[in-house]
Amino acid sequence: MKLIHLSDLHLGKRVNEYSMLDEQKFILNKILGIILSQKPDGVIIAGDIYDKPVPPAEAVTLFDDFLYALCRESVKVFAISGNHDSPERTSFASRIMDRDGIYMRGSFDGKVTPITLEDEYGKADIFLLPFVRPSTVRNYYEDMSITSYTKALQRIIDDMDIDPSRRSVLVTHQFVIGALRSDSEEVSVGGTDGVDASVFEPFDYTALGHLHSAQFCGSDKIRYCGTPLKYSFAEADKPRSLDIVELKEKGSLALKSVILEPLHDMKRIKGSYEELTAKSYYENTDLRDAFLHITLTDEEDIPEAAARLSVIYRRLLKLSYDNTRTRMSFDMRTDDGVSKTPRELFGEFFKMQTGRELGDKEGAFISALIEEVMEEA
């Protein structure tokens, strides 16, 4: 059983107000070529198909073209909604599309029924679980003890009809505790939105979406494939890829990542204005076409620097300074460019006001309170 694992397409996304639709069209065509050459039994899209619940029309058309190309080649698709998607829009016409092998699951309705495939090794069950919050699961099960994401996922999985003699794959869109976030992801609440990896133990492979960097989570059976494109400069040094997953006999799992080369790369460069505008610096490189975050080291601000640099660097998206003045300014970001969570920020504020760390009970209360506010937002 060969599956291609994709996630977090974020179709329609804008980076620093620059539309990524042309980049997304290019990369989807590349992905389509890989799919057709690999001839998989199915393609997984583990959530965040779109960047917004109401995506622009061009993004919908782009995804429609992608699905049509796969359907025309009789490639099955297993897709779920993520936290950026509208569950209702993702589920639209799903019962009709099921007949053509396009399985779209946008809303959790209290039951996850597997889709069964069969090959020379027997049957394999694909379970599609869209992004859920504890409050949603509490309502379906009428169980007020479901207060965390781990409890919510555990309850749903316990209720699934998992046949231990068959190969089973779970497709879901959640944050697994211990995984590394990026600043282009939506961070809701530090810690409380995390799912313990142990809940995925019954599955031969868990195909995750939500985090933008490809990574395993405590096991080689639990995997984020990452985004097909870089969506923030914190990801500039991390190549993008898709995963090809092969399940043979029960217990056999092989995974191969295929690097995806974008239409235009995303890079960070740093230096003085004089250095970066020297022809010897940028000629014979792809810097002039790359999406750039330029950091100037000049002590004095350069008049109209962005406009002047844009003459050379056509896709300059961000300009900043690193000098004595900026180093003295207050920065609420971590060294790796990832925003601090609301829970971490409150903890710092609490310590500044009281001179001590948050206690366990206090931290749990604040995390629960933030979670409640975020769910109602």
Contacts in CASP RR format, 6 or more apart in sequence:
PFRMAT RR
TARGET T0000
AUTHOR 0000-0000-0000
METHOD contacts of the structure
MODEL  1
MKLIHLSDLHLGKRVNEYSMLDEQKFILNKILGIILSQKPDGVIIAGDIY
DKPVPPAEAVTLFDDFLYALCRESVKVFAISGNHDSPERTSFASRIMDRD
GIYMRGSFDGKVTPITLEDEYGKADIFLLPFVRPSTVRNYYEDMSITSYT
KALQRIIDDMDIDPSRRSVLVTHQFVIGALRSDSEEVSVGGTDGVDASVF
EPFDYTALGHLHSAQFCGSDKIRYCGTPLKYSFAEADKPRSLDIVELKEK
GSLALKSVILEPLHDMKRIKGSYEELTAKSYYENTDLRDAFLHITLTDEE
DIPEAAARLSVIYRRLLKLSYDNTRTRMSFDMRTDDGVSKTPRELFGEFF
KMQTGRELGDKEGAFISALIEEVMEEA
1 41 0 8 1.000
1 117 0 8 1.000
1 119 0 8 1.000
1 121 0 8 1.000
1 124 0 8 1.000
1 167 0 8 1.000
1 246 0 8 1.000
1 247 0 8 1.000
1 248 0 8 1.000
2 38 0 8 1.000
2 39 0 8 1.000
2 40 0 8 1.000
2 41 0 8 1.000
2 42 0 8 1.000
2 244 0 8 1.000
2 245 0 8 1.000
2 246 0 8 1.000
3 40 0 8 1.000
3 41 0 8 1.000
3 42 0 8 1.000
3 43 0 8 1.000
3 44 0 8 1.000
3 169 0 8 1.000
3 205 0 8 1.000
3 207 0 8 1.000
3 244 0 8 1.000
3 245 0 8 1.000
3 246 0 8 1.000
3 247 0 8 1.000
4 34 0 8 1.000
4 35 0 8 1.000
4 38 0 8 1.000
4 40 0 8 1.000
4 42 0 8 1.000
4 43 0 8 1.000
4 44 0 8 1.000
4 242 0 8 1.000
4 243 0 8 1.000
4 244 0 8 1.000
4 245 0 8 1.000
5 44 0 8 1.000
5 46 0 8 1.000
5 207 0 8 1.000
5 223 0 8 1.000
5 225 0 8 1.000
5 242 0 8 1.000
5 243 0 8 1.000
5 244 0 8 1.000
5 245 0 8 1.000
6 31 0 8 1.000
6 43 0 8 1.000
6 44 0 8 1.000
6 45 0 8 1.000
6 46 0 8 1.000
6 225 0 8 1.000
6 228 0 8 1.000
6 242 0 8 1.000
7 44 0 8 1.000
7 45 0 8 1.000
7 46 0 8 1.000
7 47 0 8 1.000
7 48 0 8 1.000
7 173 0 8 1.000
7 207 0 8 1.000
7 208 0 8 1.000
7 209 0 8 1.000
7 210 0 8 1.000
7 224 0 8 1.000
7 225 0 8 1.000
7 226 0 8 1.000
7 227 0 8 1.000
8 46 0 8 1.000
8 47 0 8 1.000
8 48 0 8 1.000
8 209 0 8 1.000
8 210 0 8 1.000
8 211 0 8 1.000
8 212 0 8 1.000
8 226 0 8 1.000
8 227 0 8 1.000
8 228 0 8 1.000
9 24 0 8 1.000
9 28 0 8 1.000
9 45 0 8 1.000
9 48 0 8 1.000
9 49 0 8 1.000
9 50 0 8 1.000
9 63 0 8 1.000
9 227 0 8 1.000
9 228 0 8 1.000
10 20 0 8 1.000
10 24 0 8 1.000
10 48 0 8 1.000
10 50 0 8 1.000
10 51 0 8 1.000
10 84 0 8 1.000
10 227 0 8 1.000
10 229 0 8 1.000
10 231 0 8 1.000
11 21 0 8 1.000
11 24 0 8 1.000
11 49 0 8 1.000
11 50 0 8 1.000
11 51 0 8 1.000
11 55 0 8 1.000
11 59 0 8 1.000
11 60 0 8 1.000
11 62 0 8 1.000
11 63 0 8 1.000
12 19 0 8 1.000
12 20 0 8 1.000
12 21 0 8 1.000
12 24 0 8 1.000
12 50 0 8 1.000
12 51 0 8 1.000
12 52 0 8 1.000
12 55 0 8 1.000
12 56 0 8 1.000
12 58 0 8 1.000
12 59 0 8 1.000
12 62 0 8 1.000
13 20 0 8 1.000
13 24 0 8 1.000
13 51 0 8 1.000
13 231 0 8 1.000
14 20 0 8 1.000
14 51 0 8 1.000
15 231 0 8 1.000
15 232 0 8 1.000
15 291 0 8 1.000
15 317 0 8 1.000
16 317 0 8 1.000
16 318 0 8 1.000
18 291 0 8 1.000
18 315 0 8 1.000
18 317 0 8 1.000
20 229 0 8 1.000
20 231 0 8 1.000
21 56 0 8 1.000
21 58 0 8 1.000
21 59 0 8 1.000
21 62 0 8 1.000
22 263 0 8 1.000
23 229 0 8 1.000
23 262 0 8 1.000
23 263 0 8 1.000
23 264 0 8 1.000
24 59 0 8 1.000
24 62 0 8 1.000
24 229 0 8 1.000
25 62 0 8 1.000
26 262 0 8 1.000
26 263 0 8 1.000
27 228 0 8 1.000
27 229 0 8 1.000
27 240 0 8 1.000
27 260 0 8 1.000
27 262 0 8 1.000
27 263 0 8 1.000
28 62 0 8 1.000
28 66 0 8 1.000
28 228 0 8 1.000
30 260 0 8 1.000
30 261 0 8 1.000
31 228 0 8 1.000
31 242 0 8 1.000
31 260 0 8 1.000
32 66 0 8 1.000
32 69 0 8 1.000
32 70 0 8 1.000
34 242 0 8 1.000
34 258 0 8 1.000
35 43 0 8 1.000
35 70 0 8 1.000
35 73 0 8 1.000
35 75 0 8 1.000
36 73 0 8 1.000
38 244 0 8 1.000
40 75 0 8 1.000
40 244 0 8 1.000
41 76 0 8 1.000
41 117 0 8 1.000
41 119 0 8 1.000
42 75 0 8 1.000
42 76 0 8 1.000
42 77 0 8 1.000
42 78 0 8 1.000
42 117 0 8 1.000
43 70 0 8 1.000
43 75 0 8 1.000
43 76 0 8 1.000
43 77 0 8 1.000
43 78 0 8 1.000
44 78 0 8 1.000
44 79 0 8 1.000
44 169 0 8 1.000
44 171 0 8 1.000
44 207 0 8 1.000
45 77 0 8 1.000
45 78 0 8 1.000
45 79 0 8 1.000
45 80 0 8 1.000
46 80 0 8 1.000
46 171 0 8 1.000
46 172 0 8 1.000
46 173 0 8 1.000
46 207 0 8 1.000
46 208 0 8 1.000
46 209 0 8 1.000
46 210 0 8 1.000
46 225 0 8 1.000
47 79 0 8 1.000
47 80 0 8 1.000
47 81 0 8 1.000
47 82 0 8 1.000
47 84 0 8 1.000
47 85 0 8 1.000
47 130 0 8 1.000
47 131 0 8 1.000
47 173 0 8 1.000
47 209 0 8 1.000
47 210 0 8 1.000
48 82 0 8 1.000
48 83 0 8 1.000
48 84 0 8 1.000
48 85 0 8 1.000
48 173 0 8 1.000
48 209 0 8 1.000
48 210 0 8 1.000
49 63 0 8 1.000
49 79 0 8 1.000
49 81 0 8 1.000
49 82 0 8 1.000
49 85 0 8 1.000
49 90 0 8 1.000
50 59 0 8 1.000
50 60 0 8 1.000
50 63 0 8 1.000
50 84 0 8 1.000
50 85 0 8 1.000
50 86 0 8 1.000
51 59 0 8 1.000
51 84 0 8 1.000
52 84 0 8 1.000
53 84 0 8 1.000
53 85 0 8 1.000
53 86 0 8 1.000
53 89 0 8 1.000
54 86 0 8 1.000
54 89 0 8 1.000
67 77 0 8 1.000
67 102 0 8 1.000
70 77 0 8 1.000
70 102 0 8 1.000
71 77 0 8 1.000
71 100 0 8 1.000
71 101 0 8 1.000
71 102 0 8 1.000
76 101 0 8 1.000
76 102 0 8 1.000
76 103 0 8 1.000
76 117 0 8 1.000
77 101 0 8 1.000
77 102 0 8 1.000
77 103 0 8 1.000
77 104 0 8 1.000
78 103 0 8 1.000
78 115 0 8 1.000
78 126 0 8 1.000
78 128 0 8 1.000
78 171 0 8 1.000
79 90 0 8 1.000
79 102 0 8 1.000
79 103 0 8 1.000
79 104 0 8 1.000
79 105 0 8 1.000
79 128 0 8 1.000
80 90 0 8 1.000
80 104 0 8 1.000
80 105 0 8 1.000
80 106 0 8 1.000
80 128 0 8 1.000
80 129 0 8 1.000
80 130 0 8 1.000
80 131 0 8 1.000
80 171 0 8 1.000
80 172 0 8 1.000
80 173 0 8 1.000
81 87 0 8 1.000
81 90 0 8 1.000
81 91 0 8 1.000
81 105 0 8 1.000
81 106 0 8 1.000
81 107 0 8 1.000
81 130 0 8 1.000
81 131 0 8 1.000
81 173 0 8 1.000
82 90 0 8 1.000
82 130 0 8 1.000
82 131 0 8 1.000
82 173 0 8 1.000
82 209 0 8 1.000
82 210 0 8 1.000
83 131 0 8 1.000
83 173 0 8 1.000
83 186 0 8 1.000
83 188 0 8 1.000
83 210 0 8 1.000
84 186 0 8 1.000
85 106 0 8 1.000
85 131 0 8 1.000
87 106 0 8 1.000
87 107 0 8 1.000
87 108 0 8 1.000
87 130 0 8 1.000
88 106 0 8 1.000
88 107 0 8 1.000
90 104 0 8 1.000
90 105 0 8 1.000
90 106 0 8 1.000
90 107 0 8 1.000
90 130 0 8 1.000
91 104 0 8 1.000
91 105 0 8 1.000
91 106 0 8 1.000
91 107 0 8 1.000
92 104 0 8 1.000
93 104 0 8 1.000
94 103 0 8 1.000
94 104 0 8 1.000
94 105 0 8 1.000
94 106 0 8 1.000
97 103 0 8 1.000
97 104 0 8 1.000
103 115 0 8 1.000
103 126 0 8 1.000
103 128 0 8 1.000
105 128 0 8 1.000
105 129 0 8 1.000
105 130 0 8 1.000
106 130 0 8 1.000
107 130 0 8 1.000
108 129 0 8 1.000
108 130 0 8 1.000
108 132 0 8 1.000
108 136 0 8 1.000
108 137 0 8 1.000
108 140 0 8 1.000
108 156 0 8 1.000
109 140 0 8 1.000
110 140 0 8 1.000
110 141 0 8 1.000
110 156 0 8 1.000
110 159 0 8 1.000
111 159 0 8 1.000
112 127 0 8 1.000
112 128 0 8 1.000
112 129 0 8 1.000
112 156 0 8 1.000
112 159 0 8 1.000
112 160 0 8 1.000
113 161 0 8 1.000
114 125 0 8 1.000
114 126 0 8 1.000
114 127 0 8 1.000
114 160 0 8 1.000
114 161 0 8 1.000
114 168 0 8 1.000
115 125 0 8 1.000
115 126 0 8 1.000
115 128 0 8 1.000
116 123 0 8 1.000
116 124 0 8 1.000
116 125 0 8 1.000
116 126 0 8 1.000
117 123 0 8 1.000
117 124 0 8 1.000
117 126 0 8 1.000
118 124 0 8 1.000
121 167 0 8 1.000
121 247 0 8 1.000
121 248 0 8 1.000
121 249 0 8 1.000
121 250 0 8 1.000
122 166 0 8 1.000
122 167 0 8 1.000
123 163 0 8 1.000
123 166 0 8 1.000
123 167 0 8 1.000
124 166 0 8 1.000
124 167 0 8 1.000
124 168 0 8 1.000
124 169 0 8 1.000
124 247 0 8 1.000
125 162 0 8 1.000
125 163 0 8 1.000
125 166 0 8 1.000
125 167 0 8 1.000
125 168 0 8 1.000
125 169 0 8 1.000
126 168 0 8 1.000
126 169 0 8 1.000
126 171 0 8 1.000
127 160 0 8 1.000
127 162 0 8 1.000
127 168 0 8 1.000
127 169 0 8 1.000
127 170 0 8 1.000
127 171 0 8 1.000
127 203 0 8 1.000
128 171 0 8 1.000
129 153 0 8 1.000
129 156 0 8 1.000
129 170 0 8 1.000
129 171 0 8 1.000
129 172 0 8 1.000
129 173 0 8 1.000
130 172 0 8 1.000
130 173 0 8 1.000
131 172 0 8 1.000
131 173 0 8 1.000
131 174 0 8 1.000
131 210 0 8 1.000
132 152 0 8 1.000
132 153 0 8 1.000
132 156 0 8 1.000
132 174 0 8 1.000
133 149 0 8 1.000
133 152 0 8 1.000
133 375 0 8 1.000
134 146 0 8 1.000
134 147 0 8 1.000
134 148 0 8 1.000
134 149 0 8 1.000
134 151 0 8 1.000
134 152 0 8 1.000
134 371 0 8 1.000
134 375 0 8 1.000
135 375 0 8 1.000
136 152 0 8 1.000
137 143 0 8 1.000
137 146 0 8 1.000
137 152 0 8 1.000
137 155 0 8 1.000
137 156 0 8 1.000
138 144 0 8 1.000
138 146 0 8 1.000
138 147 0 8 1.000
138 152 0 8 1.000
141 155 0 8 1.000
143 155 0 8 1.000
145 151 0 8 1.000
146 152 0 8 1.000
146 155 0 8 1.000
147 368 0 8 1.000
148 192 0 8 1.000
148 194 0 8 1.000
149 174 0 8 1.000
149 175 0 8 1.000
149 192 0 8 1.000
149 193 0 8 1.000
149 194 0 8 1.000
149 195 0 8 1.000
150 177 0 8 1.000
150 194 0 8 1.000
150 195 0 8 1.000
150 196 0 8 1.000
150 199 0 8 1.000
153 172 0 8 1.000
153 174 0 8 1.000
153 195 0 8 1.000
153 199 0 8 1.000
154 199 0 8 1.000
157 170 0 8 1.000
157 199 0 8 1.000
157 200 0 8 1.000
157 202 0 8 1.000
162 168 0 8 1.000
162 202 0 8 1.000
162 203 0 8 1.000
164 202 0 8 1.000
165 250 0 8 1.000
166 250 0 8 1.000
167 204 0 8 1.000
167 247 0 8 1.000
167 250 0 8 1.000
167 251 0 8 1.000
168 202 0 8 1.000
168 203 0 8 1.000
168 204 0 8 1.000
169 203 0 8 1.000
169 204 0 8 1.000
169 205 0 8 1.000
169 206 0 8 1.000
169 207 0 8 1.000
169 247 0 8 1.000
170 200 0 8 1.000
170 203 0 8 1.000
170 205 0 8 1.000
170 206 0 8 1.000
170 207 0 8 1.000
171 207 0 8 1.000
172 206 0 8 1.000
172 207 0 8 1.000
172 208 0 8 1.000
172 209 0 8 1.000
173 208 0 8 1.000
173 209 0 8 1.000
173 210 0 8 1.000
174 193 0 8 1.000
174 194 0 8 1.000
174 195 0 8 1.000
174 208 0 8 1.000
174 209 0 8 1.000
174 210 0 8 1.000
175 181 0 8 1.000
175 193 0 8 1.000
175 194 0 8 1.000
175 195 0 8 1.000
175 210 0 8 1.000
175 211 0 8 1.000
176 194 0 8 1.000
176 195 0 8 1.000
176 196 0 8 1.000
176 197 0 8 1.000
176 208 0 8 1.000
176 217 0 8 1.000
176 222 0 8 1.000
176 224 0 8 1.000
177 191 0 8 1.000
177 194 0 8 1.000
177 195 0 8 1.000
177 196 0 8 1.000
177 197 0 8 1.000
178 217 0 8 1.000
179 211 0 8 1.000
179 215 0 8 1.000
179 217 0 8 1.000
179 224 0 8 1.000
180 211 0 8 1.000
180 213 0 8 1.000
180 215 0 8 1.000
181 187 0 8 1.000
181 211 0 8 1.000
181 338 0 8 1.000
182 211 0 8 1.000
182 212 0 8 1.000
182 213 0 8 1.000
182 232 0 8 1.000
182 234 0 8 1.000
182 235 0 8 1.000
182 338 0 8 1.000
183 232 0 8 1.000
183 234 0 8 1.000
183 333 0 8 1.000
183 337 0 8 1.000
183 338 0 8 1.000
183 339 0 8 1.000
184 212 0 8 1.000
184 227 0 8 1.000
184 231 0 8 1.000
184 232 0 8 1.000
184 234 0 8 1.000
184 235 0 8 1.000
185 210 0 8 1.000
185 211 0 8 1.000
185 212 0 8 1.000
187 339 0 8 1.000
187 341 0 8 1.000
188 371 0 8 1.000
188 374 0 8 1.000
189 341 0 8 1.000
189 342 0 8 1.000
189 343 0 8 1.000
189 367 0 8 1.000
189 370 0 8 1.000
189 371 0 8 1.000
189 374 0 8 1.000
190 341 0 8 1.000
190 342 0 8 1.000
190 343 0 8 1.000
190 344 0 8 1.000
190 367 0 8 1.000
190 370 0 8 1.000
191 341 0 8 1.000
191 343 0 8 1.000
191 367 0 8 1.000
192 343 0 8 1.000
192 367 0 8 1.000
192 368 0 8 1.000
192 370 0 8 1.000
192 371 0 8 1.000
193 371 0 8 1.000
197 217 0 8 1.000
197 218 0 8 1.000
197 219 0 8 1.000
197 222 0 8 1.000
200 206 0 8 1.000
200 219 0 8 1.000
200 221 0 8 1.000
200 222 0 8 1.000
203 221 0 8 1.000
204 221 0 8 1.000
204 247 0 8 1.000
204 250 0 8 1.000
204 251 0 8 1.000
204 253 0 8 1.000
205 221 0 8 1.000
205 223 0 8 1.000
205 245 0 8 1.000
205 247 0 8 1.000
205 253 0 8 1.000
206 221 0 8 1.000
206 222 0 8 1.000
206 223 0 8 1.000
207 223 0 8 1.000
207 225 0 8 1.000
207 245 0 8 1.000
208 217 0 8 1.000
208 222 0 8 1.000
208 223 0 8 1.000
208 224 0 8 1.000
208 225 0 8 1.000
209 224 0 8 1.000
209 225 0 8 1.000
209 226 0 8 1.000
210 224 0 8 1.000
211 224 0 8 1.000
211 226 0 8 1.000
212 226 0 8 1.000
212 227 0 8 1.000
212 231 0 8 1.000
212 232 0 8 1.000
212 235 0 8 1.000
213 224 0 8 1.000
213 226 0 8 1.000
213 235 0 8 1.000
213 238 0 8 1.000
214 223 0 8 1.000
214 224 0 8 1.000
214 225 0 8 1.000
214 226 0 8 1.000
214 240 0 8 1.000
214 241 0 8 1.000
214 243 0 8 1.000
214 257 0 8 1.000
215 223 0 8 1.000
215 224 0 8 1.000
215 226 0 8 1.000
216 222 0 8 1.000
216 223 0 8 1.000
216 224 0 8 1.000
217 223 0 8 1.000
217 224 0 8 1.000
220 253 0 8 1.000
220 255 0 8 1.000
221 253 0 8 1.000
223 243 0 8 1.000
223 245 0 8 1.000
223 255 0 8 1.000
225 241 0 8 1.000
225 242 0 8 1.000
225 243 0 8 1.000
225 257 0 8 1.000
226 240 0 8 1.000
226 241 0 8 1.000
227 235 0 8 1.000
227 240 0 8 1.000
228 240 0 8 1.000
228 242 0 8 1.000
228 260 0 8 1.000
229 240 0 8 1.000
229 260 0 8 1.000
229 262 0 8 1.000
230 236 0 8 1.000
230 238 0 8 1.000
230 240 0 8 1.000
230 262 0 8 1.000
230 265 0 8 1.000
230 266 0 8 1.000
230 291 0 8 1.000
233 266 0 8 1.000
233 268 0 8 1.000
233 293 0 8 1.000
233 318 0 8 1.000
234 336 0 8 1.000
234 337 0 8 1.000
234 338 0 8 1.000
235 266 0 8 1.000
236 266 0 8 1.000
236 267 0 8 1.000
236 268 0 8 1.000
236 293 0 8 1.000
237 268 0 8 1.000
239 259 0 8 1.000
239 260 0 8 1.000
240 259 0 8 1.000
240 260 0 8 1.000
240 262 0 8 1.000
241 257 0 8 1.000
241 258 0 8 1.000
241 259 0 8 1.000
241 260 0 8 1.000
242 257 0 8 1.000
242 258 0 8 1.000
242 260 0 8 1.000
243 255 0 8 1.000
243 256 0 8 1.000
243 257 0 8 1.000
243 258 0 8 1.000
244 255 0 8 1.000
244 256 0 8 1.000
244 257 0 8 1.000
244 258 0 8 1.000
245 253 0 8 1.000
245 254 0 8 1.000
245 255 0 8 1.000
246 252 0 8 1.000
246 253 0 8 1.000
246 254 0 8 1.000
246 255 0 8 1.000
246 256 0 8 1.000
247 253 0 8 1.000
248 254 0 8 1.000
264 289 0 8 1.000
264 290 0 8 1.000
264 291 0 8 1.000
264 315 0 8 1.000
265 286 0 8 1.000
265 290 0 8 1.000
265 291 0 8 1.000
266 290 0 8 1.000
266 291 0 8 1.000
266 292 0 8 1.000
267 287 0 8 1.000
267 290 0 8 1.000
267 291 0 8 1.000
267 292 0 8 1.000
267 293 0 8 1.000
268 292 0 8 1.000
268 293 0 8 1.000
268 294 0 8 1.000
268 295 0 8 1.000
269 276 0 8 1.000
269 287 0 8 1.000
269 292 0 8 1.000
269 293 0 8 1.000
269 294 0 8 1.000
269 295 0 8 1.000
270 294 0 8 1.000
270 295 0 8 1.000
270 296 0 8 1.000
270 297 0 8 1.000
270 322 0 8 1.000
271 295 0 8 1.000
271 296 0 8 1.000
271 297 0 8 1.000
272 296 0 8 1.000
272 297 0 8 1.000
272 298 0 8 1.000
273 296 0 8 1.000
273 298 0 8 1.000
273 302 0 8 1.000
273 305 0 8 1.000
273 309 0 8 1.000
275 281 0 8 1.000
276 282 0 8 1.000
276 294 0 8 1.000
276 296 0 8 1.000
276 309 0 8 1.000
276 312 0 8 1.000
277 308 0 8 1.000
277 309 0 8 1.000
277 312 0 8 1.000
282 288 0 8 1.000
282 312 0 8 1.000
282 313 0 8 1.000
287 313 0 8 1.000
288 312 0 8 1.000
288 313 0 8 1.000
288 314 0 8 1.000
289 314 0 8 1.000
289 315 0 8 1.000
290 313 0 8 1.000
290 315 0 8 1.000
291 315 0 8 1.000
291 317 0 8 1.000
292 313 0 8 1.000
292 315 0 8 1.000
292 316 0 8 1.000
292 317 0 8 1.000
292 318 0 8 1.000
293 317 0 8 1.000
293 318 0 8 1.000
293 319 0 8 1.000
293 320 0 8 1.000
294 309 0 8 1.000
294 313 0 8 1.000
294 316 0 8 1.000
294 318 0 8 1.000
294 319 0 8 1.000
294 320 0 8 1.000
295 319 0 8 1.000
295 320 0 8 1.000
295 321 0 8 1.000
295 322 0 8 1.000
296 302 0 8 1.000
296 305 0 8 1.000
296 319 0 8 1.000
296 320 0 8 1.000
296 321 0 8 1.000
296 322 0 8 1.000
296 323 0 8 1.000
297 321 0 8 1.000
297 322 0 8 1.000
297 323 0 8 1.000
298 321 0 8 1.000
298 323 0 8 1.000
299 323 0 8 1.000
299 324 0 8 1.000
299 325 0 8 1.000
301 321 0 8 1.000
302 308 0 8 1.000
305 319 0 8 1.000
306 316 0 8 1.000
306 319 0 8 1.000
309 316 0 8 1.000
309 319 0 8 1.000
310 316 0 8 1.000
320 326 0 8 1.000
332 339 0 8 1.000
332 340 0 8 1.000
332 345 0 8 1.000
333 339 0 8 1.000
333 340 0 8 1.000
334 340 0 8 1.000
340 348 0 8 1.000
342 370 0 8 1.000
343 363 0 8 1.000
343 366 0 8 1.000
343 367 0 8 1.000
343 370 0 8 1.000
346 358 0 8 1.000
346 366 0 8 1.000
346 370 0 8 1.000
347 357 0 8 1.000
347 358 0 8 1.000
347 363 0 8 1.000
347 366 0 8 1.000
350 357 0 8 1.000
350 358 0 8 1.000
350 362 0 8 1.000
351 357 0 8 1.000
351 358 0 8 1.000
358 366 0 8 1.000
END
